[in-house]
Amino acid sequence: MTQTPCNAAGFFGEYGGQYVPEQIVPILNTLAEAFEKYRNDPDFIEEFQYYLKHFSGRETPLYHCANLSEKLGGAKIYLKREDLNHLGAHKVNNTIGQILLAKRMGKKKIIAETGAGQHGVATAATAALMGMECTIHMGAVDVERQKLNVFRMEMLGAKVIPAESGQKTLKEAVDEALAAWVQDADNTFYLLGSAVGPHPYPLMVREFQSVVGREAKKQVLEAEGRLPDYCIACVGGGSNAIGMFSEFIGDESVKLVGVEPSGRGLDYGQHAATLCLGEPGVMHGFNSYMLKDTEGEPAEVYSISAGLDYPSVGPEHSHLKDLGRAEYVHASDKEAVDAFFELSQMEGIIPALESSHALAHAMRIAPELDKDTIIVVNLSGRGDKDVAQIEQMVSEGKFELPKVRG
């Protein structure tokens, strides 16, 4: 297995780095040094694996969607069931790793951002487990559409601060979390939830999420005796996708496909298809593909899924795109909601709206592929958090509930 190399300055090819004010560089470099010290430390690894197993419930299964595969009439679809992690998503893999690192660095407070709320819930829960003070920044729009997750964070002892600036979504939550962190960096650990931000965050998040790909590879070899033909994952910032892809990057026979949200359409402000439609630029301290407005600033973005509406993307994904090693496509709100209902009714599994974008692409290509083709979809989260939003949209006539089978 050959992971994408990241140089000492934090670049994957030409993407990544530390584009931050001078006073932040020493803070980041101290973090990078601590990460390099502990990532291969046997005691750290043992404790990390202990909590992955006993707190999160790993390993998560690889599930064959026999009903859905038969209905589509083509490729065999498997789901990597990250929705079965404690708290309902892949996010806890990363929060365990980063908070264990924070403790070894002597930090007392955790600060984080969240979009859909899954990272916020995982951060709040892990902070509670580790006895750390926790503050979560979340866009005011996302606070409204993810009320259940906000209440879960508060139940777990975290303070949730709505971001009221700009579009009031994930970008603004990151802006305000970073600003708060810099004010008290000596005592505070910034726990970034996706594979974005200045070095070492993209590398750290990949490291802690790579358990997804390692398990998936072992499991598909056990189930099928060979590697899959496709690995598909949704991409917002890109943590669940890079966690899945990382183990397969050296396996050229495996097609890696990231699925971005095309939202309501490909007009400005109606989507968040960064890799499909963006261009290189610097945002939140790193260089990567990003969506820009006419002034070259971060564009307005939109997705039905709160976890995908971000105008940039992890730098490793940008590098994989330029290399041609991964392909990036998009799926619309409607395609995601159709996939959300289809998996619910065919397999009894309610997926997160984020993950539904990846599933939508799998459903799009499966009928055109041979029956011996193997697709592994990273089901990065469960859809409990989205049910109220979908119910409201159905009641408003924006989407139609499928007819009951039978």
FENLIN-V481893 format. One record per residue. OMEGA is omega in whole degrees, 0 to 359 (none if undefined). Layout:
# FENLIN-V481893
omega->[OMEGA,OMEGA]
This chain:
# FENLIN-V481893
omega->[180,176,177,180,175,184,186,179,176,180,166,189,180,186,179,177,180,179,189,174,187,184,181,185,179,179,180,181,174,177,180,179,179,179,180,180,189,186,179,180,185,180,178,181,180,180,177,181,177,182,174,182,192,177,183,179,178,11,177,184,168,190,177,177,185,182,181,179,180,180,181,172,180,186,176,184,172,174,168,196,175,175,181,170,168,180,165,179,178,191,185,176,184,182,176,182,184,180,172,176,179,180,180,177,178,180,182,185,176,174,183,173,174,177,179,180,183,176,179,179,180,178,181,181,181,176,177,179,186,177,182,172,189,175,182,174,185,179,183,177,180,175,182,185,178,184,182,180,176,180,177,178,180,175,182,174,180,172,181,182,179,174,186,182,173,180,177,178,192,180,182,176,177,179,186,176,179,180,180,180,184,181,183,186,181,184,191,174,178,184,182,191,181,186,183,177,180,175,18,188,180,179,179,183,176,181,184,178,183,175,180,181,180,178,183,180,179,184,180,175,177,185,189,181,179,179,176,175,180,163,185,179,175,180,167,166,171,185,181,180,181,175,177,186,193,183,186,185,179,181,189,180,182,178,180,184,174,185,180,180,172,168,181,183,188,173,181,175,184,185,172,182,190,182,180,190,184,178,182,178,183,179,177,170,180,178,179,170,176,175,185,171,184,179,182,178,178,184,167,181,181,166,174,181,186,182,183,186,182,188,174,184,181,185,179,176,179,179,179,176,182,178,186,181,176,177,180,183,179,176,185,173,184,179,179,180,176,179,177,180,184,179,179,186,181,186,182,180,179,184,170,178,176,181,181,176,178,179,179,179,177,179,180,186,187,183,182,184,179,182,179,176,182,175,172,178,175,176,195,180,179,192,179,183,186,187,181,178,180,180,179,181,175,181,178,178,181,175,182,176,180,177,178,179,174,none]
